[in-house]
Amino acid sequence: MDTLRERLGRALFTRVAGPAGPVNRDRIHGTPGPRWFGPERPIRTVHGDASMFIGGLRALLLQSLHPLAMAAVAAHSGFRGDPWGRLQRTSTFLAVTTYGTADDAGRAVERVRAVHERVRGTTATGEAYHAADPHLLGWVHVAEVDSFLTAHQRYGAHPLDAAGCDAYIADTARVAEALGVVDPPRDLAALTGRLAAYRPELRATREARDAARFILLHPPLPWLVRPPYAVLAANALSTLPPWARELLGVSRLPGVEETLVRASGHAMTRTIRWAMSPPPPAAGDPR
């Protein structure tokens, strides 16, 4: 079983973190120095849990509903041609800002800000966008934080209490401000209010529906691993708010989602958590 755990964990880690993953992991966790977040902070609890596999997919689906954000992604991110590269860059950024030294986190933020500054364009309907626009950055941030927290509260090994949820949102606000978000929400009430404020701007463009089909139905994966991926995708969909599902044209399956889908999501996140955690020490091992 230890061999199976090691092989599965290595495969998952390589897929998410990329070929440079082991080197980056050693640098992120092994470099001495002050961090933005100490080991007791809830951002470490949330971002280190297997529920992020579901939360990440949910975030992509939700973020796509802002036409300017989706236009920028479709034109500049290369998510179709290199989806795994984009995932690996995003996961590395999250790891560095959550666990790395303050110096490394600051450099990672500056690199992202430089990329955002270059991303400009016009949508098919003539609306101009700029990835460094604080309002657009704010939408990407709140959609991401809401998705990570929602997935964690349903599938995480250690769901947060009310104070912990507020503290997690406050932690993420530090990163958001560094990226250029103006006055990011710092508690659950503010996050809920900010999401509601963006609602009038959201719609399912052709690019958003194409992205949803790509993410949900045509992932660039071998057939062998598509069934477990489908479980993650189904649970990401099931946690979206009803209005977002309606915009994407995805209907609910009453009864099935509350039983079969949710149970499969718990089983899948437990399996990922088992695979990516170190094996217990053998009997007599002093560790």
C-alpha positions in Angstrom: 0.0 0.0 0.0 2.9 2.4 0.7 4.2 1.8 -2.8 0.8 2.5 -4.3 0.4 5.7 -2.2 3.9 6.9 -3.3 3.2 6.3 -7.0 -0.2 7.9 -6.9 1.0 10.8 -4.9 3.9 11.4 -7.2 1.7 11.3 -10.2 -0.8 13.8 -8.8 2.0 16.1 -7.5 3.8 16.1 -10.9 0.5 16.8 -12.7 -0.3 19.8 -10.5 3.2 21.1 -9.7 5.0 20.3 -12.9 8.5 18.8 -13.5 10.0 21.5 -11.3 7.7 20.7 -8.5 10.1 18.9 -6.2 12.7 21.7 -6.5 10.1 24.4 -5.9 8.7 22.5 -2.9 12.1 22.3 -1.3 12.7 25.9 -1.9 9.3 27.1 -0.7 9.3 25.1 2.5 13.0 24.8 3.2 14.2 28.4 2.7 14.6 30.1 6.1 13.1 33.5 6.7 9.8 35.3 7.7 6.6 34.3 6.0 3.4 36.2 5.3 1.5 33.5 7.1 2.5 31.4 10.1 1.7 27.7 10.4 -1.4 28.5 12.5 -3.1 30.6 9.8 -6.2 29.2 8.2 -4.9 30.0 4.7 -2.5 27.1 5.2 -5.3 24.8 6.3 -7.4 25.5 3.2 -4.7 25.7 0.6 -3.0 22.5 1.8 -6.1 20.3 1.6 -7.3 18.0 -1.2 -10.5 19.9 -1.4 -8.5 22.4 -3.5 -8.9 20.0 -6.5 -12.6 20.7 -6.4 -12.3 24.4 -5.4 -9.9 25.1 -8.3 -12.3 23.7 -10.9 -15.2 25.6 -9.3 -13.2 28.8 -9.4 -12.5 28.5 -13.1 -16.2 28.0 -13.9 -17.3 30.9 -11.7 -14.6 33.3 -13.0 -15.5 32.6 -16.6 -18.9 34.3 -16.1 -17.4 37.8 -16.1 -17.1 38.6 -19.9 -14.0 40.8 -19.5 -12.1 38.3 -17.4 -13.1 35.5 -19.7 -12.0 37.4 -22.8 -8.6 38.1 -21.2 -8.2 34.4 -20.4 -9.4 33.2 -23.8 -7.0 35.6 -25.7 -3.9 35.5 -23.5 -3.7 32.7 -21.1 -3.2 29.7 -23.4 -5.5 27.6 -21.3 -6.4 25.4 -24.2 -3.0 24.9 -25.7 -1.2 24.5 -22.4 -3.8 23.9 -19.6 -1.4 22.0 -17.4 1.2 24.6 -17.7 -1.3 27.2 -16.5 -2.4 25.0 -13.6 1.2 24.5 -12.6 2.0 28.2 -12.6 -1.1 28.9 -10.6 -0.4 26.2 -8.0 3.2 27.3 -7.7 2.0 30.9 -7.1 -0.5 29.8 -4.4 2.2 27.7 -2.7 4.8 30.4 -2.7 2.4 33.1 -1.3 0.9 30.7 1.2 4.0 28.9 2.5 7.1 30.6 1.1 9.3 33.3 2.5 8.0 36.9 2.4 10.8 37.8 -0.1 9.8 34.9 -2.4 6.1 35.8 -2.1 6.8 39.4 -3.0 8.8 38.4 -6.1 6.0 36.0 -7.2 3.5 38.8 -6.9 5.6 41.2 -8.9 6.0 38.7 -11.7 2.2 38.2 -11.9 1.6 42.0 -11.8 4.0 42.4 -14.7 2.1 39.8 -16.7 -1.3 41.5 -15.9 0.1 44.8 -17.0 0.7 43.5 -20.5 -2.7 41.8 -20.9 -5.0 44.2 -22.7 -7.6 43.8 -25.5 -11.1 44.2 -26.6 -14.0 41.7 -26.4 -16.0 40.6 -29.4 -18.6 43.2 -28.4 -16.1 46.1 -28.3 -15.5 46.3 -24.5 -11.9 47.1 -23.6 -10.3 45.0 -20.8 -7.0 45.2 -18.9 -6.0 42.4 -16.6 -4.4 44.9 -14.2 -7.8 46.7 -13.7 -8.4 46.6 -9.9 -12.1 45.9 -10.4 -11.5 43.0 -12.7 -8.8 41.7 -10.3 -11.4 42.0 -7.6 -13.8 39.7 -9.4 -11.1 37.0 -10.0 -10.1 37.2 -6.3 -13.6 36.9 -4.8 -14.6 34.1 -7.2 -11.4 32.2 -6.2 -11.7 32.7 -2.5 -15.4 31.8 -2.4 -14.7 28.7 -4.4 -11.7 27.5 -2.3 -13.6 28.2 1.0 -16.9 26.6 -0.3 -15.0 23.4 -1.3 -13.1 23.3 1.9 -16.2 23.6 4.1 -17.8 20.7 2.3 -14.9 18.4 1.5 -12.0 19.5 3.7 -10.5 17.3 6.4 -10.9 20.1 9.0 -13.7 22.6 8.1 -13.3 26.0 9.6 -15.6 27.5 12.2 -17.1 31.0 11.6 -14.1 32.8 13.0 -11.8 30.6 11.0 -13.7 31.4 7.8 -13.3 35.2 8.5 -9.6 34.7 9.2 -9.1 32.8 6.0 -10.7 35.6 4.0 -8.6 38.1 5.8 -5.4 36.1 5.0 -6.3 36.0 1.3 -6.9 39.8 1.3 -3.2 40.3 2.0 -2.3 38.6 -1.2 -5.1 40.3 -3.1 -3.9 43.8 -2.1 -0.4 42.9 -3.1 -1.7 42.0 -6.6 -3.6 45.3 -6.9 -7.1 44.6 -5.6 -8.6 47.6 -3.9 -10.2 47.0 -0.5 -10.7 43.2 -0.8 -13.2 41.6 1.5 -11.9 40.5 4.9 -14.7 38.5 6.3 -17.5 36.2 5.1 -20.2 38.9 5.2 -18.1 41.2 3.0 -17.2 38.4 0.6 -20.9 37.5 0.2 -21.7 41.2 -0.4 -18.9 41.7 -2.9 -20.0 38.6 -4.9 -23.6 40.0 -5.0 -22.3 43.4 -6.2 -20.7 41.7 -9.3 -23.8 39.8 -10.3 -25.2 42.5 -12.7 -21.9 42.3 -14.7 -22.0 38.5 -15.1 -23.2 36.6 -18.2 -22.4 33.4 -20.0 -20.6 34.4 -23.2 -19.7 32.0 -25.9 -16.2 31.9 -24.6 -17.5 31.0 -21.1 -19.6 28.2 -22.4 -16.8 26.9 -24.5 -14.5 27.0 -21.5 -17.0 25.1 -19.4 -17.3 22.4 -22.1 -13.5 22.1 -22.3 -13.2 21.9 -18.5 -16.1 19.5 -17.9 -16.3 17.4 -21.0 -13.0 17.5 -22.9 -10.2 17.7 -20.4 -6.7 16.9 -21.8 -6.4 13.7 -19.9 -5.9 10.0 -20.7 -9.1 8.0 -20.7 -7.9 6.0 -17.7 -8.0 9.1 -15.4 -11.1 10.7 -16.8 -13.6 9.0 -14.4 -11.9 10.3 -11.3 -11.6 13.7 -12.9 -15.4 13.6 -13.8 -16.1 13.0 -10.1 -14.1 16.2 -9.2 -15.8 18.2 -12.0 -19.3 17.0 -10.9 -18.7 18.1 -7.4 -17.3 21.5 -8.5 -20.5 22.0 -10.5 -22.7 20.9 -7.5 -21.2 23.6 -5.3 -21.8 26.5 -7.7 -24.7 28.8 -6.7 -27.9 28.2 -8.6 -27.6 31.4 -10.6 -24.2 30.5 -11.9 -25.4 27.1 -13.0 -28.3 28.7 -14.8 -26.0 31.0 -16.7 -23.9 28.1 -17.7 -26.9 26.1 -18.7 -26.3 23.2 -16.3 -29.4 21.8 -14.6 -29.5 20.3 -11.2 -30.1 16.6 -10.4 -32.2 16.7 -7.3 -31.5 13.9 -4.9 -28.6 12.6 -6.9 -26.3 15.5 -6.1 -27.1 15.4 -2.4 -26.3 11.7 -2.2 -24.2 10.1 -5.0 -22.3 13.1 -6.2 -21.4 14.4 -2.7 -20.5 11.0 -1.4 -18.2 10.5 -4.4 -16.6 13.8 -3.8 -15.8 12.9 -0.2 -14.4 9.6 -1.3 -12.2 11.2 -4.0 -10.8 13.9 -1.7 -10.0 11.3 0.9 -8.2 9.3 -1.7 -6.2 12.3 -2.9 -5.4 13.3 0.7 -4.2 9.7 1.5 -2.0 9.6 -1.7 -0.4 13.0 -1.1 0.3 12.6 2.6 3.5 11.0 3.8 3.1 7.3 5.0 2.9 6.8 8.8 6.2 5.8 10.4 6.8 2.1 10.8 6.6 0.4 14.2 9.7 1.3 16.2 10.5 4.3 14.0 11.4 7.2 16.4 9.9 9.9 14.1 
